[in-house]
Amino acid sequence: MSALTGIAKASIRRLHTRQLTSYIRLSPRVSEALKNNEPVVALESTIISHGMPYPQNVTTAQQVERIVSEYGSVPATIALIDGKIHVGLTNDELERLGKSGKSAVKTSRRDMAAVLSQKVLGATTVSATMIAAHMAGIPIFATGGIGGVHRGAESTMDISADLTELGKTPVTVVCAGAKSILDLPKTLEFLETQGVPVVAYGESDEFPAFFSPRSGLRAPWNMQTPEEVARMTKTALELGLSTGQVIAVPIPEAFAEQSAEIERAIERAVGEAEEQGVKGKESTPFLLKRVVELTAGASLTANIALVKNNARVGSQIAKSLATYDAGE
């Protein structure tokens, strides 16, 4: 490589860094934490706007942030607001998202540039949250469940961008597995093709199915402590691996008792979606809303419980990772 080429590439990198920084808005607390190498946990915002009704969505988001704090990390809820990627939201911004509901753009990788350039309100999905977290230097992200391969994808090609994002963005995603409205065997196969490690967290090596701790499918790896996951995350980052990691945490048993009822509701909702022609990024919100209706709110209660549990585990992992980074 010529000296001129090297200088040109360095100049492009500096320009890219300046441009990137101009789009990121860190909250004062998140900025302080990152400068001091404190543990930070990224949180998505689609669950606020599209996941549940107001004001329950805002209350849940605040409770999840408190859980992250209580277990030793700094919460960083992410959303696209007025042309900026906000990493760490104020209570007013959480309220705005909650009240906006589905009028906020459900923002995946493909939508980020449009949402930012149009300066409209964007709620981040798993994929967009991973991108923003990586830009900000946050390696741990806690959410409800990841997207996956939809049932019937062999004819519809309906596969969540979450899976391809996991194949190219090095962020560890703590979740309750993939949503049970999906084709779980195909989802695991797709993740394997993307080179994404999937870890069943806890005593069992069984991949959880969101509302149920059991799917009948084994995960490639099983880890039982935050320290194990933190060591794997640190190693992956040191190796420069470009893939993310899935840490699949089973829903607490106390909230898994109604999983059979919820599964029946899911089957009915999937059938209704097919009849009504609901497809693409509208399918998951439709299915989850319909399942809440069919279960008289039981699925929403379980959903909130698993999100809180994942926030706890994510915070513990981030705290362990920060300890390793400090050389302790």
C-alpha positions, 0 to 999 in steps of 0.5 A: 500500500502506498503512503498516499493510499494510507493517508487517504484511508486514514483521512476517510476513517477520521471523516467517518468517525466525525460523521458517526459522532455527530449522529450519536447523542449519549446521555450524561450518565451513559457518557460518564459510564463509558468514559470510566469503563463502568458497565452499561447495558443497552435496551431497545425501544420497540418494546416501549412503542409497539410492545405494550399499551401506554402507560404500562409500556413506560412504567415497564421501561422505567422498571427495567432500567431500575433493575439494570441499575440495581444489579450494578450497571448503567441502563442505556435505552436507545431510540432515534429522536429528531435526527439523532441516535439517543443512547440513554433516554430521559423520562420525557423521552420515554413518555414520548415514545410510550405515547407515540405508540405505533406512530413511531417508526419500527426501526431496523437496519434498513430504516435507520438512515431514512428515519434519521434523515427525515428526523422522525421518531424511531423505535429501535428493534434488536438489529438497530439497537445492536448497531447503535450499541456497537457504535457507542461502545456498549457490548451487552444488550438485554431485550425480550426475545430476538426475531427469527425465521417465520413459519412458512419462510420456505415460501415467504422468505420472511426472516428477521433482520435480527439474525443477519445483524447477529452475524455481523455486529459484535454485541452480546444479546441477552434474551429469552430465546426467539419468540415462539411465534417463529420456526425455532429449528430453522432459526437455530439453523440460520444462526449456525450459518451466520456463525453466531454462538447460541448459549442456553443460560442456566442449568439446562442446555435447552433453548428457551421458547420465549414464553416457555423455558423449553423448546425441545431443542438443544443449544450448542453451548450451556453456561450457568454464570455471568462470569462465564458469559463475560469471559466468552464475550471478552474473548470474542472481542479480543479475537476481533470476531464480527459476530454477535452472541445469543445468551438465551435465558429461560423465562422464570418458572413462576411465569411459565405455567401458562405456556400451553395456553399461550402456545394455543393462542399463538397457533390461532393468531398465526392462522388469523394473520395468514387469513388477513394477509398480515406480513413482514414487519407488521406480523410480530406486533399483530401476533403479539397483540392478538395473543395478549387478547386471546390469553386475557393479558396472561402473555403480556404479564409473562412478557414483562416478567421475562424482560425484567429477568433478562435485564437482571442477567444482562446487568450481571454479565456487563458488571462481570465484563467490566471487572475483567476489563479492569484486570481484576 
